[in-house]
Amino acid sequence: MGFRENLKQEMAYLDMPVKQLAALSGVKPQTIASYLGTRAKIPSANAAVQIAQVLGVSVEYLVTGKEPTARRRPIPFSPDTRHVIKTMADLDTADQKIVVQVAALLKDRENKPGHC
């Protein structure tokens, strides 16, 4: 597979839309769309590095489909876990802190004796 197919596969694996990849990588959404289109453009080295970093893969993997060294993929998250992660990512920093505090309170409550 080539860059286009590998990019699509990684984006699907992470359930990451073009808009989110663009925001995280600093590569314009239209540019990413051009890499995914039927007349797929080849990215500049800089854009490929930025995209690969966000996706957690090497540029070599995006280009060839092969890692330079053996690498195991992490266990994929369940759809519910991905939804929680995406929801947290969409919150502003103050709201993220509140969610973390609530989670800590719930965990603390579960660890207290007498909790069902």
DSSP file (Angstrom, degrees, kcal/mol; ACC not computed):
  #  RESIDUE AA STRUCTURE BP1 BP2  ACC     N-H-->O    O-->H-N    N-H-->O    O-->H-N    TCO  KAPPA ALPHA  PHI   PSI    X-CA   Y-CA   Z-CA
    1    1 A M              0   0    0      0, 0.0     2,-0.1     0, 0.0     0, 0.0   0.000 360.0 360.0 360.0 156.9    0.0    0.0    0.0
    2    2 A G     >  -     0   0    0     63,-0.1     4,-2.7     1,-0.0     5,-0.3  -0.348 360.0 -79.2-104.5-173.2    1.0    3.6   -0.5
    3    3 A F  H  > S+     0   0    0     60,-0.2     4,-3.0     1,-0.2     5,-0.3   0.906 125.4  53.1 -54.4 -47.8    0.8    6.8    1.5
    4    4 A R  H  > S+     0   0    0      1,-0.2     4,-2.4     2,-0.2    -1,-0.2   0.934 113.3  41.7 -56.3 -51.2   -2.8    7.4    0.7
    5    5 A E  H  > S+     0   0    0      1,-0.2     4,-2.5     2,-0.2    -1,-0.2   0.899 116.0  48.6 -66.7 -41.3   -4.0    4.0    1.8
    6    6 A N  H  X S+     0   0    0     -4,-2.7     4,-2.4    56,-0.3    -1,-0.2   0.894 111.2  50.6 -67.2 -38.4   -1.8    3.9    4.9
    7    7 A L  H  X S+     0   0    0     -4,-3.0     4,-2.5    -5,-0.3     5,-0.2   0.938 111.8  47.7 -62.6 -46.8   -3.0    7.4    5.9
    8    8 A K  H  X S+     0   0    0     -4,-2.4     4,-2.5    -5,-0.3    -2,-0.2   0.920 112.0  50.6 -58.7 -44.2   -6.6    6.4    5.5
    9    9 A Q  H  X S+     0   0    0     -4,-2.5     4,-2.5     1,-0.2    -1,-0.2   0.913 111.9  45.8 -62.8 -44.6   -6.0    3.2    7.5
   10   10 A E  H  X S+     0   0    0     -4,-2.4     4,-2.0     2,-0.2    -1,-0.2   0.896 112.4  50.6 -67.9 -39.6   -4.3    5.0   10.4
   11   11 A M  H  <>S+     0   0    0     -4,-2.5     5,-2.9    -5,-0.2     4,-0.5   0.913 112.9  46.7 -63.6 -41.0   -7.0    7.7   10.5
   12   12 A A  H ><5S+     0   0    0     -4,-2.5     3,-0.8     3,-0.2    -2,-0.2   0.906 109.2  54.6 -65.9 -41.4   -9.7    5.0   10.6
   13   13 A Y  H 3<5S+     0   0    0     -4,-2.5    -1,-0.2     1,-0.3    -2,-0.2   0.887 116.5  37.3 -59.3 -39.9   -7.9    3.1   13.3
   14   14 A L  T 3<5S-     0   0    0     -4,-2.0    -1,-0.3    -5,-0.1    -2,-0.2   0.442 107.0-126.5 -90.5  -1.1   -7.8    6.2   15.5
   15   15 A D  T < 5 +     0   0    0     -3,-0.8    -3,-0.2    -4,-0.5    -4,-0.1   0.935  56.0 157.4  52.7  48.8  -11.3    7.3   14.4
   16   16 A M      < -     0   0    0     -5,-2.9    -1,-0.2    -6,-0.1    -2,-0.1  -0.914  32.8-146.5-112.1 114.6   -9.7   10.6   13.5
   17   17 A P     >  -     0   0    0      0, 0.0     4,-2.3     0, 0.0     3,-0.3  -0.311  29.9-105.6 -73.1 162.7  -11.4   12.9   10.9
   18   18 A V  H  > S+     0   0    0      1,-0.2     4,-2.8     2,-0.2     5,-0.2   0.892 119.1  56.4 -54.0 -44.4   -9.5   15.1    8.6
   19   19 A K  H  > S+     0   0    0      1,-0.2     4,-2.2     2,-0.2    -1,-0.2   0.889 109.2  45.2 -59.3 -41.7  -10.4   18.2   10.6
   20   20 A Q  H  > S+     0   0    0     -3,-0.3     4,-2.4     2,-0.2     5,-0.2   0.912 112.8  50.2 -69.8 -42.8   -8.9   16.8   13.8
   21   21 A L  H  X S+     0   0    0     -4,-2.3     4,-2.2     1,-0.2     6,-0.4   0.905 111.5  50.0 -61.2 -40.3   -5.7   15.6   12.1
   22   22 A A  H  X S+     0   0    0     -4,-2.8     4,-2.3    -5,-0.2     5,-0.4   0.926 110.7  48.5 -63.5 -45.3   -5.3   19.0   10.5
   23   23 A A  H  < S+     0   0    0     -4,-2.2    -2,-0.2    -5,-0.2    -1,-0.2   0.895 116.9  42.0 -63.1 -40.3   -5.8   20.8   13.9
   24   24 A L  H  < S+     0   0    0     -4,-2.4    -1,-0.2     1,-0.2    -2,-0.2   0.805 121.8  38.6 -78.1 -29.8   -3.3   18.5   15.6
   25   25 A S  H  < S-     0   0    0     -4,-2.2    -2,-0.2    -5,-0.2    -3,-0.2   0.701  98.3-126.2 -95.2 -21.5   -0.7   18.4   12.9
   26   26 A G     <  +     0   0    0     -4,-2.3     2,-0.4     1,-0.3    -3,-0.1   0.559  68.4 129.2  82.9   7.3   -0.8   22.0   11.6
   27   27 A V        -     0   0    0     -5,-0.4    -1,-0.3    -6,-0.4    -2,-0.2  -0.836  68.0-105.3 -95.9 132.9   -1.4   20.7    8.1
   28   28 A K     >  -     0   0    0     -2,-0.4     4,-2.2     1,-0.1     3,-0.3  -0.207  21.1-124.5 -59.0 144.2   -4.3   22.4    6.4
   29   29 A P  H  > S+     0   0    0      0, 0.0     4,-2.7     0, 0.0     5,-0.2   0.875 112.2  54.1 -56.9 -38.7   -7.5   20.3    6.0
   30   30 A Q  H  > S+     0   0    0      1,-0.2     4,-1.7     2,-0.2     5,-0.1   0.873 107.7  50.8 -64.1 -35.8   -7.5   20.8    2.2
   31   31 A T  H  > S+     0   0    0     -3,-0.3     4,-1.2     2,-0.2    -1,-0.2   0.924 111.0  47.1 -68.0 -44.4   -3.9   19.6    2.0
   32   32 A I  H >X S+     0   0    0     -4,-2.2     4,-1.3     1,-0.2     3,-0.6   0.921 110.1  53.8 -62.7 -42.7   -4.7   16.4    4.0
   33   33 A A  H 3X S+     0   0    0     -4,-2.7     4,-1.2     1,-0.3     3,-0.2   0.862 104.2  55.9 -59.0 -35.1   -7.8   15.9    1.8
   34   34 A S  H 3< S+     0   0    0     -4,-1.7     7,-1.9     1,-0.2    -1,-0.3   0.807 104.8  52.3 -68.9 -27.2   -5.6   16.1   -1.3
   35   35 A Y  H << S+     0   0    0     -4,-1.2    -1,-0.2    -3,-0.6    -2,-0.2   0.775 114.1  43.8 -74.1 -25.9   -3.4   13.3    0.1
   36   36 A L  H  < S+     0   0    0     -4,-1.3    -2,-0.2    -3,-0.2    -1,-0.2   0.604  95.0 101.9 -93.9 -14.3   -6.6   11.2    0.5
   37   37 A G  S >< S-     0   0    0     -4,-1.2     3,-0.9    -5,-0.2    -3,-0.0  -0.051  88.7-101.7 -70.1 171.5   -8.2   12.0   -2.8
   38   38 A T  T 3  S+     0   0    0      1,-0.3     2,-0.3     2,-0.1    -1,-0.1   0.802 126.1  49.0 -64.9 -28.7   -8.2    9.8   -5.9
   39   39 A R  T 3  S-     0   0    0     -5,-0.0    -1,-0.3     2,-0.0    -2,-0.2  -0.390  96.1-163.5-101.6  53.0   -5.4   11.9   -7.4
   40   40 A A    <   -     0   0    0     -3,-0.9    -5,-0.3    -2,-0.3     2,-0.2  -0.064   6.6-143.9 -49.4 124.7   -3.5   11.6   -4.2
   41   41 A K        -     0   0    0     -7,-1.9    -1,-0.1   -10,-0.2    -4,-0.0  -0.557  16.9-119.5 -81.9 153.3   -0.7   14.2   -3.8
   42   42 A I        -     0   0    0     -2,-0.2    -7,-0.0   -39,-0.0    -1,-0.0  -0.836  33.6-124.8 -92.4 130.8    2.5   13.1   -2.1
   43   43 A P        -     0   0    0      0, 0.0     2,-0.0     0, 0.0    -1,-0.0  -0.288  22.5-102.8 -74.1 159.0    3.2   15.3    1.0
   44   44 A S     >  -     0   0    0      1,-0.1     4,-2.5     4,-0.0     5,-0.2  -0.351  37.8-106.8 -67.6 161.8    6.3   17.3    1.6
   45   45 A A  H  > S+     0   0    0      1,-0.2     4,-2.3     2,-0.2     5,-0.2   0.902 121.4  52.4 -59.7 -40.6    8.7   15.7    4.1
   46   46 A N  H  > S+     0   0    0      1,-0.2     4,-2.3     2,-0.2    -1,-0.2   0.928 110.8  45.7 -62.5 -46.5    7.7   18.2    6.7
   47   47 A A  H  > S+     0   0    0      1,-0.2     4,-2.5     2,-0.2     5,-0.2   0.899 111.8  52.4 -64.8 -39.9    4.0   17.5    6.3
   48   48 A A  H  X S+     0   0    0     -4,-2.5     4,-2.7     1,-0.2    -1,-0.2   0.901 110.1  48.4 -62.7 -40.9    4.6   13.8    6.4
   49   49 A V  H  X S+     0   0    0     -4,-2.3     4,-2.4    -5,-0.2    -2,-0.2   0.933 111.9  48.9 -64.7 -45.7    6.6   14.1    9.6
   50   50 A Q  H  X S+     0   0    0     -4,-2.3     4,-1.7     1,-0.2    -2,-0.2   0.913 114.9  44.7 -61.0 -43.6    3.9   16.2   11.3
   51   51 A I  H  X S+     0   0    0     -4,-2.5     4,-2.2     2,-0.2    -1,-0.2   0.926 112.3  51.3 -67.4 -45.2    1.1   13.8   10.3
   52   52 A A  H  X>S+     0   0    0     -4,-2.7     5,-2.1     1,-0.2     4,-1.2   0.893 107.8  53.3 -60.2 -40.7    3.1   10.7   11.3
   53   53 A Q  H  <5S+     0   0    0     -4,-2.4     3,-0.4     1,-0.2    -1,-0.2   0.918 110.0  47.1 -61.5 -43.8    3.8   12.2   14.7
   54   54 A V  H  <5S+     0   0    0     -4,-1.7    -1,-0.2     1,-0.2    -2,-0.2   0.896 114.5  46.8 -64.7 -39.7    0.1   12.9   15.4
   55   55 A L  H  <5S-     0   0    0     -4,-2.2    -1,-0.2    -5,-0.1    -2,-0.2   0.613 110.2-122.7 -79.5 -11.9   -0.8    9.3   14.2
   56   56 A G  T  <5S+     0   0    0     -4,-1.2     2,-0.3    -3,-0.4    -3,-0.2   0.802  74.8 105.8  75.5  28.7    1.9    7.8   16.3
   57   57 A V  S   <S-     0   0    0     -5,-2.1    -1,-0.3    -6,-0.2     2,-0.2  -0.809  72.3 -98.2-129.2 172.0    3.6    6.0   13.4
   58   58 A S     >  -     0   0    0     -2,-0.3     4,-1.9     1,-0.1     5,-0.1  -0.534  26.3-120.8 -87.8 159.6    6.8    6.6   11.4
   59   59 A V  H  > S+     0   0    0      1,-0.2     4,-2.3     2,-0.2     5,-0.2   0.895 116.0  59.1 -62.3 -39.1    6.9    8.4    8.1
   60   60 A E  H  >>S+     0   0    0      1,-0.2     4,-3.2     2,-0.2     5,-0.6   0.899 104.1  50.3 -57.5 -40.8    8.4    5.2    6.7
   61   61 A Y  H  >5S+     0   0    0      1,-0.2     4,-2.2     3,-0.2    -1,-0.2   0.928 109.4  50.0 -64.2 -43.9    5.3    3.3    7.7
   62   62 A L  H  <5S+     0   0    0     -4,-1.9   -56,-0.3     1,-0.2   -55,-0.3   0.875 118.7  39.4 -62.3 -35.3    3.0    5.9    6.1
   63   63 A V  H  <5S+     0   0    0     -4,-2.3   -60,-0.2    -5,-0.1    -2,-0.2   0.906 135.0  15.9 -80.6 -43.3    5.0    5.6    2.8
   64   64 A T  H  <5S-     0   0    0     -4,-3.2    -3,-0.2     2,-0.3    -2,-0.2   0.670  90.3-123.1-108.3 -20.2    5.7    1.9    2.7
   65   65 A G  S  <<S+     0   0    0     -4,-2.2     2,-0.4    -5,-0.6    -4,-0.2   0.484  81.4 102.2  85.3   2.6    3.4    0.2    5.2
   66   66 A K        -     0   0    0     -6,-0.6    -1,-0.3     4,-0.0    -2,-0.3  -0.954  67.6-133.3-123.5 140.1    6.4   -1.3    7.0
   67   67 A E        -     0   0    0     -2,-0.4     4,-0.1     1,-0.1     3,-0.0  -0.624  19.3-127.6 -84.9 148.3    8.0   -0.2   10.2
   68   68 A P  S    S+     0   0    0      0, 0.0     2,-0.3     0, 0.0    -1,-0.1   0.804  96.7  21.1 -66.1 -27.3   11.8    0.1   10.3
   69   69 A T  S    S-     0   0    0     -3,-0.0    -2,-0.1     0, 0.0     2,-0.0  -0.927 105.6 -79.0-133.7 160.7   11.8   -2.1   13.4
   70   70 A A        +     0   0    0     -2,-0.3     2,-0.4    -4,-0.0    -4,-0.0  -0.353  54.8 177.0 -60.2 134.7    9.3   -4.5   14.8
   71   71 A R        -     0   0    0     -4,-0.1     2,-0.4    -2,-0.0    -4,-0.1  -0.995  22.2-142.8-144.4 133.7    6.5   -2.7   16.6
   72   72 A R        -     0   0    0     -2,-0.4     3,-0.1     3,-0.0    -2,-0.0  -0.815  22.1-125.5 -97.3 137.1    3.4   -3.9   18.2
   73   73 A R        -     0   0    0     -2,-0.4    -1,-0.0     1,-0.1    -2,-0.0  -0.537  31.1-108.6 -75.4 144.1    0.2   -1.9   17.9
   74   74 A P        -     0   0    0      0, 0.0    -1,-0.1     0, 0.0     3,-0.1  -0.306  45.9 -85.1 -66.3 159.0   -1.5   -1.0   21.2
   75   75 A I        -     0   0    0      1,-0.1    -3,-0.0    -3,-0.1     2,-0.0  -0.501  55.2-111.7 -64.2 128.0   -4.7   -2.8   22.0
   76   76 A P        -     0   0    0      0, 0.0     2,-0.1     0, 0.0    -1,-0.1  -0.311  30.1-113.5 -65.6 145.9   -7.4   -0.7   20.3
   77   77 A F        -     0   0    0      1,-0.1     0, 0.0     2,-0.1     0, 0.0  -0.440  30.9-107.9 -74.4 150.7   -9.8    1.1   22.5
   78   78 A S     >  -     0   0    0     -2,-0.1     4,-2.6     1,-0.1     5,-0.2  -0.331  33.6-106.0 -68.7 160.5  -13.4    0.2   22.6
   79   79 A P  H  > S+     0   0    0      0, 0.0     4,-2.1     0, 0.0     5,-0.1   0.877 122.4  53.0 -56.8 -37.6  -15.9    2.5   20.9
   80   80 A D  H  > S+     0   0    0      2,-0.2     4,-2.1     1,-0.2     5,-0.1   0.917 109.9  47.1 -64.7 -42.4  -17.1    3.7   24.4
   81   81 A T  H  > S+     0   0    0      2,-0.2     4,-2.6     1,-0.2    -1,-0.2   0.915 111.3  51.0 -65.7 -42.9  -13.5    4.5   25.5
   82   82 A R  H  X S+     0   0    0     -4,-2.6     4,-2.7     1,-0.2    -1,-0.2   0.886 109.1  52.4 -60.1 -38.5  -12.8    6.3   22.2
   83   83 A H  H  X S+     0   0    0     -4,-2.1     4,-2.6    -5,-0.2    -1,-0.2   0.915 110.0  47.6 -64.2 -43.0  -16.0    8.3   22.7
   84   84 A V  H  X S+     0   0    0     -4,-2.1     4,-2.6     2,-0.2    -2,-0.2   0.926 113.2  48.3 -63.5 -44.3  -14.9    9.3   26.3
   85   85 A I  H  X S+     0   0    0     -4,-2.6     4,-2.5     2,-0.2    -2,-0.2   0.926 113.3  47.0 -62.4 -45.3  -11.4   10.3   25.0
   86   86 A K  H  X S+     0   0    0     -4,-2.7     4,-1.7     2,-0.2    -1,-0.2   0.908 112.0  50.7 -64.0 -41.3  -12.9   12.4   22.1
   87   87 A T  H  X S+     0   0    0     -4,-2.6     4,-0.7     1,-0.2    -2,-0.2   0.926 111.5  47.6 -62.5 -44.4  -15.4   14.0   24.5
   88   88 A M  H >< S+     0   0    0     -4,-2.6     3,-1.0     1,-0.2    -2,-0.2   0.912 109.9  53.1 -61.7 -42.4  -12.6   14.9   26.9
   89   89 A A  H 3< S+     0   0    0     -4,-2.5    -1,-0.2     1,-0.3    -2,-0.2   0.815 105.8  54.7 -63.8 -29.8  -10.4   16.3   24.0
   90   90 A D  H 3< S+     0   0    0     -4,-1.7    -1,-0.3    -5,-0.2    -2,-0.2   0.649  93.2  89.6 -79.3 -14.8  -13.3   18.5   22.9
   91   91 A L  S << S-     0   0    0     -3,-1.0     2,-0.1    -4,-0.7    -3,-0.0  -0.453  83.5-111.0 -79.8 154.2  -13.6   20.1   26.4
   92   92 A D     >  -     0   0    0     -2,-0.1     4,-2.3     1,-0.1     5,-0.2  -0.371  38.3 -98.0 -76.6 168.2  -11.6   23.2   27.4
   93   93 A T  H  > S+     0   0    0      1,-0.2     4,-2.1     2,-0.2     5,-0.2   0.864 122.0  52.6 -57.9 -41.6   -8.9   22.8   30.0
   94   94 A A  H  > S+     0   0    0      1,-0.2     4,-1.6     2,-0.2    -1,-0.2   0.921 111.5  46.0 -63.2 -43.6  -11.0   24.0   32.9
   95   95 A D  H  > S+     0   0    0      1,-0.2     4,-2.2     2,-0.2    -1,-0.2   0.863 109.2  55.7 -67.9 -35.0  -13.8   21.5   32.1
   96   96 A Q  H  X S+     0   0    0     -4,-2.3     4,-2.3     1,-0.2    -1,-0.2   0.914 106.4  51.2 -61.3 -41.9  -11.2   18.7   31.7
   97   97 A K  H  X S+     0   0    0     -4,-2.1     4,-2.3     1,-0.2    -1,-0.2   0.886 108.5  51.7 -62.4 -39.1   -9.9   19.5   35.2
   98   98 A I  H  X S+     0   0    0     -4,-1.6     4,-2.5     2,-0.2    -1,-0.2   0.923 109.4  49.2 -64.1 -44.3  -13.4   19.2   36.6
   99   99 A V  H  X S+     0   0    0     -4,-2.2     4,-2.5     1,-0.2    -2,-0.2   0.913 111.0  50.0 -61.8 -42.7  -14.0   15.9   34.9
  100  100 A V  H  X S+     0   0    0     -4,-2.3     4,-2.2     2,-0.2    -1,-0.2   0.898 110.9  49.8 -63.0 -40.4  -10.7   14.6   36.3
  101  101 A Q  H  X S+     0   0    0     -4,-2.3     4,-2.3     2,-0.2    -2,-0.2   0.913 111.1  48.6 -64.7 -42.6  -11.7   15.8   39.8
  102  102 A V  H  X S+     0   0    0     -4,-2.5     4,-2.4     2,-0.2    -2,-0.2   0.919 110.9  50.7 -63.9 -42.9  -15.1   14.1   39.6
  103  103 A A  H  X S+     0   0    0     -4,-2.5     4,-2.5     1,-0.2    -1,-0.2   0.901 110.1  50.2 -61.4 -40.7  -13.4   10.9   38.4
  104  104 A A  H  X S+     0   0    0     -4,-2.2     4,-2.6     2,-0.2    -1,-0.2   0.901 110.1  50.2 -64.9 -40.7  -11.0   11.0   41.4
  105  105 A L  H  X S+     0   0    0     -4,-2.3     4,-2.4     2,-0.2    -2,-0.2   0.910 111.5  48.2 -63.6 -41.8  -13.9   11.6   43.8
  106  106 A L  H  X S+     0   0    0     -4,-2.4     4,-2.1     2,-0.2    -2,-0.2   0.910 112.6  48.1 -64.8 -42.0  -15.7    8.6   42.4
  107  107 A K  H  X S+     0   0    0     -4,-2.5     4,-1.4     2,-0.2    -2,-0.2   0.914 112.0  49.7 -64.2 -42.4  -12.6    6.4   42.6
  108  108 A D  H  X S+     0   0    0     -4,-2.6     4,-0.5     1,-0.2     3,-0.2   0.902 109.8  51.7 -62.2 -41.8  -12.0    7.5   46.1
  109  109 A R  H >< S+     0   0    0     -4,-2.4     3,-0.9     1,-0.2    -1,-0.2   0.878 107.1  52.9 -63.2 -39.3  -15.7    6.7   47.0
  110  110 A E  H 3< S+     0   0    0     -4,-2.1    -1,-0.2     1,-0.2    -2,-0.2   0.814 106.8  53.7 -66.3 -29.7  -15.4    3.2   45.6
  111  111 A N  H 3< S+     0   0    0     -4,-1.4    -1,-0.2    -3,-0.2    -2,-0.2   0.530  87.0 100.3 -84.7  -6.6  -12.3    2.5   47.7
  112  112 A K  S X< S-     0   0    0     -3,-0.9     3,-1.4    -4,-0.5    -3,-0.0  -0.578  84.1-102.1 -81.5 142.7  -14.0    3.5   51.0
  113  113 A P  T 3  S+     0   0    0      0, 0.0     3,-0.1     0, 0.0    -1,-0.1  -0.293 104.7  30.6 -60.9 145.3  -15.2    0.6   53.2
  114  114 A G  T 3  S+     0   0    0      1,-0.3     2,-0.4    -4,-0.1    -3,-0.1   0.416  83.0 133.2  87.4  -1.9  -18.9    0.0   53.1
  115  115 A H    <         0   0    0     -3,-1.4    -1,-0.3    -5,-0.2    -5,-0.0  -0.688 360.0 360.0 -83.7 133.4  -19.3    1.1   49.5
  116  116 A C              0   0    0     -2,-0.4    -1,-0.1    -3,-0.1    -6,-0.1   0.460 360.0 360.0 -83.0 360.0  -21.4   -1.3   47.5
